[in-house]
Each structure stands twice: as structure tokens, then as C-alpha cells.
Amino acid sequence: MTTSKEATARELEDQKGLSASNDLVLKARAYRKYWDEHLETMPRAELEAKQLEDLKEIVAFAYEHSPYYRRTFDKAGVSPSDIHSLSDIAKFPFIDKKTERDTQGIGSMLGELCCVPEEDVTFISTSSGSTGVPTISPFTAQDFKEFQETESRWFWQVGMRPNSRYIHALNFSLYVGGPDVIGAQNLGALCIWGGTLPSERLLWVLKTYQPTVIWTSPSYAWQLGEKALKSGINPKKDLSIKTIIVAGEPGGSIAATREAIEEIWGAMVYDFYGLSDIFGACAAMCEVRDGLHIAENHILVETVDPKTGAVLPPGSTGELVYTTLRKHARPLIRFRSGDIGWIDYTPCPCGRSAGRIHVLGRKDEMFIVSAVNVFPSDVESVIRSLKGITGEYLIRIFDQDYTSKYSVEIEKSEGNPASDEEVAAFVSAQLKGRLGVKPASVVVHADGTLGTRSEHKSKRVIDERVHTKL
């Protein structure tokens, strides 16, 4: 007869054996290029066949378990049995942020889009609420497990390994990117749960513990490096950061912004892209840094005309629309993201077969001046490439003579001998030459006085229009 002490001892030995086995797997993986080679290099025909299988299942699951999807599918005259190919998803109605807000709290706290009972939900995050009421993003245990498996893949993709030291400098309060640190832990890296520490404290952590990888926003990565230099810390010599992951703003996909950050830190910058509606990072750069590979085993991507909703051919610029293929707590069927960009399916030199998204900016942030479409990221690309100014900027959009105009406020670098007027004229000419439209004015501030620096996302666009807003 086995005693309870003997059973406990045997269980502990089994756990040790499992732990040792996991350690061996991680050590063996450390020399491999891919986190999951089969998944990441899968031929497109095989990948799309699996997408179709999952699409049929998730649409049927949504119809059977969500009051909202059943009602809207019936109203549109479509049913899960209508899906025979990936393109058939275009028959189904769109949803968007407004749909999430309007259905949240109806029937239950989780709302009409949710497809599982609350007892099956193990985690929720919320959106920031910057464009309205914060929306909930629920996860079952399996949803969350697959979410973190994807994060491990992205971390591995940018070079994180079990011998890396990683500091997670993202908000943990309800933010869907907070739990991504678990993906780094699952990979085997030493993880420091930094969160949104004050800059001085974060610099102390970087100097004391010498992490090699950090994740934060692009603007804060640049500002933190600037603060380090001003406090007598040389990031290139005194710190050990070799990889900087950025997300939450478009800067990581703007070459001039990446180069400005890399110049301060002596580190490589990689952009990640996520949506609170789906999960943390849904797409990430590889070593090629030409777009962001999206998790196509989890997400079906469409590009549609922002005004008409008509589906556009791959490679066309339009609004990115996502359908979740495996998230069961709250599937998203044809979710209009509001992000303008395109998807590239051409082979990537890295060998990964997943398509790469290129995000230009938010649909609601684009403005038109003299018939030219302008995104804040276009302005940032110019500002961050110029010498003699700090790289900080603020855009104001306003009405003038029944049309939209824009002005730009910037900071002159300390020690720049040029007059404010000369700096303004230079920046104005560069914007005109590169964007095709001249700003109505360029306002020059002293170094450090513009007020756009933030330890999180920076507010860089003020829209003052009343009559010409789209």
C-alpha cells in the first residue's frame, strides 16, 4: 500500500523529471532559428487549408453560441454552411468597436458577442477607451494558452533566448499587452516585471540588473534614452540592452524613428502590433524588418475599401479587417480594425510563410490637405530624420477657408545655432518636399518644452476641425 508521503515524493520526482525535460527542450531549441518551424514555414496551401478548417468551426461556434451573431447572420441571410472557401467570409456582416460597445453588458457582463459562460472565462483585459467606452476582451484558459504561445513565437523571432534577460516595461493594469511577459517566461528568459516604472527607477533597474531586451512604446524608448544621456548614463556603454521591442504607436515601422532610437541605444528595434480585441501582439517583425508577420494560424486578414467596405485584392491599401480563427470566448467575425495598411504575401527572406502587414495609421487619424492623404506617421518620418531638432512633434489640424490645414510644432535641439525662423523654414520645406503639402506654420519650441513626452503613449495630434472633418 502506498502512503501519502510516498505518493507525494513520487509526484515531486515526476515534477522534477518534467522540469528537467522542459529545460532540455528549451536548451535544444536555443540553437534553432524558429520557435515552431513547421508552423512558421508551412506552405501557404497547407496554411490556408488549416485556416479554412478553423474558419468553418469558429463561424459555426459563433452562430450557435452568440445571440448577436445568430441575429445578424440571420438578418443578412447567411449561415455557417455558406463557407466553402476563405473568400466566402466576405458574405458575412462586419463588426467594429461600436458593435463591441453596443453589445457589452447585454445578457451578461460579457455581452452578446461572448460565446461561453462566465465560468469558462479565466482572464479579461480592456481597451484604453481612448475612442469611447473601454471594451472587454475575454479569454478561456485555452485562448490564453494559445495567446502566450504566440507571444513566445514573437519573442523568439526577434532573438530572445533562454539566456536573455527581459524587462517588460508595459502597463499591467487591464492592458492586454501586460500578460505577454508570460510568453517570455515560457520561452525560458529571465523576466523582470517592470510595468510602468518612473523613468528614474527604470534606468536604475536597467543599470543594476542589466537586462538585454526591453519592450515599451517607440516614443518612450526614445525619451528614455534621451533621459539616460542627460543623467550621465550612456546606453551604449553603461547598459546591456541589445533588443528593443516597441508597440502601441506607428513609430516602430517608421525607419527614421527606429534609426533614431537605435542611434541612442546601440540596439536593434523591432515593431510589434496588437489589438485588445484579439490579443497582445498579433504580428511582429522578423530580422528582415519589412512589415510584420501576422499570426495567420489565429487571424484571417482582409483588406477593404474604408468607405464602401468592398474587399480589395491582397497588396492593396485599405482598412484591415480581422476574423479570429481560434479564440472561443469572444470570436470576432470580420472585425473592422480602423487601421489602414496592406498585407504582403510575397515570400520573406526569413523563410516564414505568414503574410506581413504594413500599417500606415488609423483611419480616424488620416487627414486630407490639398487632396493629399496625410497620416501622422508621414509627418513623424520626416521630423525624426532631421538634424538640429529633437524629434518631438505635435500636429494641429484645423479649418481654414473651408478646407483642412495643418501646423507642426517641434523642438530645436539645445546648441543648434540657427534662429527659430531658420529652423521653421527648413522644417516646412522638408515637409513640403517629402509629403507634397506644406504646413500652414511651423512653431519652434526650446528643447524639452513642447510637452509631448510621456512614459506611455504620446498625444501628438490635436484635431480642431469643425466643418471639414471626415
Rosetta blueprint (number, residue, H / E / L):
1 M L
2 T L
3 T L
4 S H
5 K H
6 E H
7 A H
8 T H
9 A H
10 R H
11 E H
12 L H
13 E H
14 D H
15 Q H
16 K H
17 G H
18 L H
19 S H
20 A H
21 S H
22 N H
23 D H
24 L H
25 V H
26 L H
27 K H
28 A H
29 R H
30 A L
31 Y L
32 R L
33 K L
34 Y L
35 W L
36 D L
37 E H
38 H H
39 L H
40 E H
41 T L
42 M L
43 P L
44 R H
45 A H
46 E H
47 L H
48 E H
49 A H
50 K H
51 Q H
52 L H
53 E H
54 D H
55 L H
56 K H
57 E H
58 I H
59 V H
60 A H
61 F H
62 A H
63 Y H
64 E H
65 H H
66 S L
67 P H
68 Y H
69 Y H
70 R H
71 R H
72 T H
73 F H
74 D H
75 K H
76 A H
77 G L
78 V L
79 S L
80 P H
81 S H
82 D H
83 I L
84 H L
85 S L
86 L H
87 S H
88 D H
89 I H
90 A H
91 K H
92 F L
93 P L
94 F L
95 I E
96 D L
97 K H
98 K H
99 T H
100 E H
101 R H
102 D H
103 T H
104 Q L
105 G L
106 I L
107 G L
108 S L
109 M L
110 L L
111 G L
112 E L
113 L L
114 C L
115 C L
116 V L
117 P L
118 E H
119 E H
120 D H
121 V E
122 T E
123 F E
124 I E
125 S E
126 T E
127 S L
128 S L
129 G L
130 S L
131 T L
132 G L
133 V L
134 P L
135 T L
136 I E
137 S E
138 P E
139 F E
140 T E
141 A H
142 Q H
143 D H
144 F H
145 K H
146 E H
147 F H
148 Q H
149 E H
150 T H
151 E H
152 S H
153 R H
154 W H
155 F H
156 W H
157 Q H
158 V L
159 G L
160 M L
161 R L
162 P L
163 N L
164 S L
165 R E
166 Y E
167 I E
168 H E
169 A L
170 L L
171 N L
172 F L
173 S L
174 L L
175 Y L
176 V L
177 G L
178 G H
179 P H
180 D H
181 V H
182 I H
183 G H
184 A H
185 Q H
186 N H
187 L H
188 G L
189 A L
190 L E
191 C E
192 I E
193 W L
194 G L
195 G L
196 T L
197 L L
198 P L
199 S H
200 E H
201 R H
202 L H
203 L H
204 W H
205 V H
206 L H
207 K H
208 T H
209 Y H
210 Q L
211 P L
212 T L
213 V E
214 I E
215 W E
216 T E
217 S L
218 P H
219 S H
220 Y H
221 A H
222 W H
223 Q H
224 L H
225 G H
226 E H
227 K H
228 A H
229 L H
230 K H
231 S L
232 G L
233 I L
234 N L
235 P H
236 K H
237 K H
238 D H
239 L L
240 S L
241 I L
242 K L
243 T E
244 I E
245 I E
246 V E
247 A L
248 G L
249 E L
250 P H
251 G H
252 G H
253 S H
254 I L
255 A H
256 A H
257 T H
258 R H
259 E H
260 A H
261 I H
262 E H
263 E H
264 I H
265 W H
266 G L
267 A L
268 M E
269 V E
270 Y E
271 D E
272 F E
273 Y E
274 G L
275 L L
276 S L
277 D L
278 I L
279 F L
280 G L
281 A L
282 C L
283 A E
284 A E
285 M L
286 C L
287 E L
288 V L
289 R L
290 D L
291 G L
292 L E
293 H E
294 I E
295 A L
296 E L
297 N L
298 H L
299 I E
300 L E
301 V E
302 E E
303 T E
304 V E
305 D L
306 P L
307 K L
308 T L
309 G L
310 A L
311 V E
312 L L
313 P L
314 P L
315 G L
316 S L
317 T L
318 G E
319 E E
320 L E
321 V E
322 Y E
323 T E
324 T E
325 L L
326 R L
327 K L
328 H L
329 A L
330 R L
331 P L
332 L L
333 I L
334 R L
335 F E
336 R E
337 S E
338 G E
339 D E
340 I E
341 G E
342 W E
343 I E
344 D E
345 Y L
346 T L
347 P L
348 C L
349 P L
350 C L
351 G L
352 R L
353 S L
354 A L
355 G L
356 R E
357 I E
358 H E
359 V E
360 L E
361 G E
362 R E
363 K L
364 D L
365 E L
366 M L
367 F E
368 I E
369 V E
370 S L
371 A L
372 V E
373 N E
374 V E
375 F L
376 P H
377 S H
378 D H
379 V H
380 E H
381 S H
382 V H
383 I H
384 R L
385 S L
386 L L
387 K L
388 G L
389 I E
390 T E
391 G E
392 E E
393 Y E
394 L E
395 I E
396 R E
397 I E
398 F E
399 D E
400 Q E
401 D L
402 Y L
403 T E
404 S E
405 K E
406 Y E
407 S E
408 V E
409 E E
410 I E
411 E E
412 K E
413 S L
414 E L
415 G L
416 N L
417 P L
418 A L
419 S L
420 D H
421 E H
422 E H
423 V H
424 A H
425 A H
426 F H
427 V H
428 S H
429 A H
430 Q H
431 L H
432 K H
433 G H
434 R H
435 L H
436 G L
437 V L
438 K L
439 P L
440 A L
441 S E
442 V E
443 V E
444 V E
445 H E
446 A E
447 D L
448 G L
449 T L
450 L L
451 G L
452 T L
453 R L
454 S L
455 E L
456 H L
457 K L
458 S L
459 K L
460 R L
461 V E
462 I E
463 D E
464 E L
465 R L
466 V L
467 H L
468 T L
469 K L
470 L L
